[in-house]
Amino acid sequence: MANMFQMMKEAVSMQRQMKQIQKELERQTIDFTSGGVKVVAKGDMSIASITLDPAIIDPTKKVKLEGLVTSAVNGALNAAKKQAGAAMSELTKGTGLGSLMGS
């Protein structure tokens, strides 16, 4: 019984650590540029911004296009996160692990 209590204690500790890491990731950004397109991603797997070099597009539509592309990419990432979450929930169904891992 003491072993089970220790495992639960470790799981709660791991959950706290995971939440702290998630908060830290939300503050981090990563830049990547390819072919005149610069993307700034956040560590939480969202897109902060997309900047297009005016040489590759119609400059009068640059700001609108950047916003549309950013929105579309974030929409795709959110859908992928939901799909991954559903798959993980299915995997942990009936094990009790879902509530421990924050699902």
C-alpha atoms as one frame of an Amber mdcrd trajectory, in Angstrom:
protein
   0.000   0.000   0.000   2.877   2.384   0.769   4.230   1.734  -2.722   0.905
   2.765  -4.273   0.867   5.944  -2.159   4.392   6.759  -3.323   3.405   6.210
  -6.974   0.432   8.570  -6.591   2.646  11.161  -4.929   5.138  10.916  -7.792
   2.353  11.220 -10.375   1.067  14.423  -8.736   4.609  15.790  -8.638   5.115
  14.926 -12.304   1.834  16.647 -13.190   2.996  19.831 -11.416   6.302  19.683
 -13.269   4.516  19.224 -16.604   2.345  22.295 -15.934   5.428  24.350 -15.071
   7.158  23.225 -18.284   4.040  24.124 -20.294   4.062  27.638 -18.795   7.735
  28.031 -19.645   7.146  26.828 -23.200   4.342  29.372 -23.682   6.885  32.167
 -23.108   9.477  30.847 -25.558   9.526  31.719 -29.259  11.301  30.152 -32.211
  11.899  31.937 -35.531  12.212  30.156 -38.869  12.560  31.713 -42.304  12.217
  30.018 -45.685  11.754  31.539 -49.135  10.714  34.976 -47.924   8.332  33.668
 -45.273   9.251  34.178 -41.600   7.294  32.237 -38.975   7.502  32.908 -35.244
   6.224  29.915 -33.288   5.662  29.686 -29.556   6.783  26.752 -27.479   3.155
  25.817 -26.849   2.903  24.902 -30.558   0.999  28.021 -31.613   2.024  30.559
 -34.223   2.740  34.076 -32.923   3.205  35.645 -36.346   3.927  35.067 -40.006
   5.742  37.755 -42.005   5.905  37.713 -45.792   8.657  39.433 -47.761   6.974
  42.029 -50.002   9.002  40.713 -52.944   6.935  37.503 -52.995   3.429  39.048
 -52.853   1.267  42.025 -53.794   2.362  44.620 -51.176  -1.138  46.138 -50.925
  -2.473  42.838 -49.540   0.509  41.862 -47.341  -1.002  42.531 -43.876  -4.314
  40.843 -44.682  -2.549  37.807 -46.162  -0.262  37.478 -43.131  -3.279  37.485
 -40.812  -5.165  34.937 -42.901  -2.173  32.598 -43.074  -1.508  32.919 -39.327
  -5.161  32.178 -38.560  -5.235  29.171 -40.893  -2.020  27.700 -39.463  -3.248
  28.144 -35.880  -6.560  26.537 -36.837  -4.741  23.535 -38.268  -2.520  23.272
 -35.178  -5.545  23.446 -32.854  -7.317  20.722 -34.816  -4.184  18.566 -34.641
  -3.949  19.119 -30.863  -7.602  18.103 -30.442  -7.063  14.978 -32.518  -3.964
  14.067 -30.505  -5.838  14.704 -27.254  -8.706  12.472 -28.357  -6.256   9.715
 -29.277  -4.527   9.981 -25.901  -7.876   9.959 -24.074  -8.848   6.804 -25.921
  -5.505   5.243 -25.053  -5.820   6.017 -21.329  -9.565   5.276 -21.053 -10.255
   2.977 -18.145  -6.723   3.216 -16.757  -7.223   6.253 -14.533  -4.170   7.858
 -16.136  -6.163  10.451 -18.024  -7.069  12.371 -14.858  -3.508  12.146 -13.588
  -2.067  13.565 -16.814  -4.483  16.489 -16.972  -6.796  15.130 -19.673
